[in-house]
Amino acid sequence: MVRIDYKWVRAQFPTLEEPNENGFSFFDNAGGTFPCRQSNYILFKFYNDYKMQPYGATKNQAEAGRLMDEGRRKIAELLGLKISDLTYGASTTQNFNTLAISLLGHIEQDDEIIVTMQDHEANIGAWERLAKQKDAKLILIEVELDGELDLSHFKSCLSHKTKIVSFTHSSNIIGTVNDVNKIGKMIKEQCPHEPLVIVDGVSYAPHMLPDITALDVDAYCFSTYKTFGVHMGLMFTSEKINRLATPQCHFFNIDKPNYSIFDAAGPDHASIASLAGIADYYQEFAIHHGMNDNGDLNDARKYASEIMHEAETELLKDLLALIRRKNVRVYGKERVEGREANISFTVYGMDSKDVIEALAQKNIGAKYGHFYAYRLLEALGIKDLEDGVVRISYAHYLNKADNERLLGVLSDILPNTKSLALV
Ligand SMILES: Cc1ncc(COP(=O)(O)O)c(C=O)c1O
């Protein structure tokens, strides 16, 4: 196992600059990660020097365009994709909405669209609205008592009527990683017309940036403000979905390089340029941690992601060990295997809000609530959805000192389990 060089890593994130005199530790990374300096630098430079219509005849206009091209090229390479496979939107919610609207012509009365109770509302609402407009049926796949997908219910809902299936790679509440290709195979076996398979990777990508081409999907969405960059949503779309969708861009931009048919207009130019910074960060991280510099960004993504995931998992293990002794209900798996480092729980006899406030008193940031996974919390039987769950989510730049700060407070404030209290 390659150990993270935290000194180096934290130096890449201005917010984490040492010494951490205020003892600030941040565990709401599923809500958004800190941006890395590589991305910030390009953003800053672009806004200061090149904020003009790009691709013009002057040197500066040309440079603005070149920086944008570099952003597109590097992020596509990092993800193992072609530049033309990607759409840049304001957010993943926006990308899902655009995708759903573009598929209006693909859906007919009585068709079925499948989503799951495990999903963030971004990946339910868009499809629900589409289904309503076309008199189609929206099916919500049920979850087990702990929030895991009920795969037998999933299978039983698939049929010749299924037109679209959209589900999450991992839930922003329970953290379980769903086996995308296994579910994809089940969909193919059950549905003769091969529906569109769409995956929400927002919660998964920060922990393990995926090789999207290895996933047999028609669309994959994630958000760069949760993967160490600017506030934006990226969407991969397959050739199949591109053919079926009605273009949302200006007609004269169809088939133009750098334009996706889902780009209504140009997104923030500086933000596009800054995507190169995310790729640079993964590459520098990989090289710093021992990878041979072969210049392949996709290799760097894989190498870096594995180290990041392992380091987060080590910290999560300690949190789980503590939580097991406490009088809490953990949602999802109570072990690290099969999950990303994002965990939610409720405390018997204590409001989630009070847990978060006690952490905040010690300058530890985390959050409570439903995190827009409203339907999942309802399905889990949580009564007060505003108080919701306590969510602790890691990113690789958190170290043992951060974790000990967190565990110290949780150890003090969470009640012990009854059986242990009796011992
Ligand atoms: C699993 C999941 N899907 C979708 C979204 C929506 O992403 P965005 O904020 O980019 O719209 C979020 C945001 O937290 C999320 O956690």
The ligand as a Gaussian input file, in Angstrom:
#p B3LYP/6-31G(d) Opt

LIG

0 1
 C      -25.484000      11.543000      -5.574000
 C      -25.712000      12.934000      -6.056000
 N      -26.287000      13.107000      -7.261000
 C      -26.514000      14.328000      -7.769000
 C      -26.175000      15.455000      -7.066000
 C      -26.440000      16.804000      -7.670000
 O      -25.248000      17.381000      -8.090000
 P      -25.186000      18.930000      -8.421000
 O      -25.101000      19.651000      -7.109000
 O      -23.967000      19.108000      -9.254000
 O      -26.425000      19.284000      -9.143000
 C      -25.586000      15.342000      -5.804000
 C      -25.239000      16.537000      -5.040000
 O      -24.943000      16.510000      -3.871000
 C      -25.345000      14.041000      -5.283000
 O      -24.780000      13.849000      -4.099000

